[in-house]
Amino acid sequence: MLPPASQACIGDITDERTRLIERYGGGGLDISAASEYLRELPHARFASLAYQRPRERPYIQPRGGFPSVAKQRTLTLAFDQAGADFIPLTIDSHTRHNDYETATSLLAAGLAEERDLLNGYPLVSHGVESTRGLFEGIERPVSLRHGTPDARLLAEIALASGITEIEGGGLSYTLPYSRGFPLERALAHWQYVDRLCAVIGPADAPVHRESFGPLTATLVPPLITAVVQLCELLLAAEQGVTSFAVSFGQTGSFEQDIALAGVLRRMSAELLARFGFPDLRVSLVYHQWMGAFPTEASLAWQLIAVAAAVSRLAGADKVVVKTPEEALGIPSIDSNVAAVRAVRYVLDMFPDATAVANEMIDEERDLIGSEVEHVLEHVFAQPFTTLLSSVHQAVLTGAIDVPFAPHEQNAGRLIAGRGAGRRIRILDPAAVPISVDDLRREQRLRGERTPEQGPLWERLMRDIRILA
Amino acid sequence: MTEEQLSGPGVVLGLVGHDIHVVANRVLTIGIAENGFRPYNIGTNNDVDDFADAVLETGARAVLVASINGEGEKSCAGFGARFAELGLSDILLYIGGNLVIGTKPAEEVHQVFASYGFHRVFHQPSSFQTVFDALRQDLGHVAAR
């Protein structure tokens, strides 16, 4: 493979943008709407600038999306008042799958029946004007949270609505979220989104991109998270993105959380230097536990509090918060607000947190780093001319394999479980090319398998529900 | 352990409906293999003909249909009749999961799905072990291929 480089940039996307926007034909959106609106937007609304400011604790980012403009506005104001540093806009699943018609009709039916028939905000159905109104008077960045393999139109409308942070990526928003959307097309569509984000903002306030590290949040080994994050970082760098966040979900092991944060920081910097992208600024985002949540509110609160503390100790730049109603369905506004206040309360307890270090963390950091290097070098060694094709091929051959992903092009053969200290261990790497030495270390760290643990399927079930 | 290395009777499993939460399906696949069967996991969003095609392709002896929160109940009606029509009346048909929205007496749920032609119904099973035990009992006489 040729090294990841700016020659892989898709360049001028004006023609493709024009066709896409014409096909949509929605009010308020034309090819210059986004750049003009972003030029006038207050600096406080830019995620990239927020990341450049010094701070004493991670920024707090809740999630949340309701179908109607009125309810979303109420949520936005409530978050603002509760002190959320980033305001979310979470998109419904019909829109995520580009089924705008169904989203629009369920929005209308829900408004008529006065109940929510969508699990998020149907951004394409609402369009630019209504969405700009949601954030009037808000002096915080807004982040688009979705799960969309083809997010081109969504990103166009979001940017024109003054949203300055776009989450997702060709791997991280396809493998965990779609069964059949062709991966190669998703990767190409995300090149469009990356390129759009690179060119649309003012020169001194770029649009920020963030990847989605939790993936399926089900026994995903840190190695897989890191490989996906670093591939998406490099793919975005190729398109000229200059502000990017890698992220990961709480692993359920304190040591692995700290270790993974360290590996992501180090390797992001090394890869960008190696391939000649010195101007890209990388941030680190930590997602509170994304796996099966406890139904009991008092337990859910403990998990949220501990996750907040870990985000601080891991040196995250931002923490994405969960709510005590997580296991029960879509959280209410009150529950969301309470979670933001609680996380802030915990974060303020660690004003001078310093880096945590011990032998176990060192061992994990060393092992994860070595595994990631092996897999990435395998990706870079593919006989293709572009990183996109190499990444695509790596998924098809199972070199990148996301456990429990529904996508039919994902191998789904790697098996991981929890070993000593509840840390995630690779039991069978399948086609993921880690070294023999590293596999031996995984086996050693897994600890003895005892008959009381029962068959593998029973153990996996237990490991998956470990915090539920 | 890979699916190809196993030699016991084949079991096709998959979900009806769009549910993207495939965790249980993957764990079932591993458990079916651990219990000496050959699993063929056909993923989400299947209808009766998808299951029948998979049986014809693989020579499987049993089908395990999973449904979550009552989704896909429509695709289950007439399941047994369709299999008979395709000459597959000797294939064991199981259905399991959380088979209805809300609460309904278990007895009623069993009756409904039995009338669709399912030989065994696992509504909200407490453990997958009950499914594996049933497979062993029902396919115990089938020689490994």
Interface residues (C-beta under 8 A of the other chain):
Chain A: Y177 R179 T216 T218 P403 F404 A405 P406 E408 G412 R413 I415 D428 P455 L456 W457 E458 L460 M461 I464
Chain B: M1 T2 I20 V22 V23 R26 V27 L28 I30 G31 E34 G43 T44 N45 F128 Q129
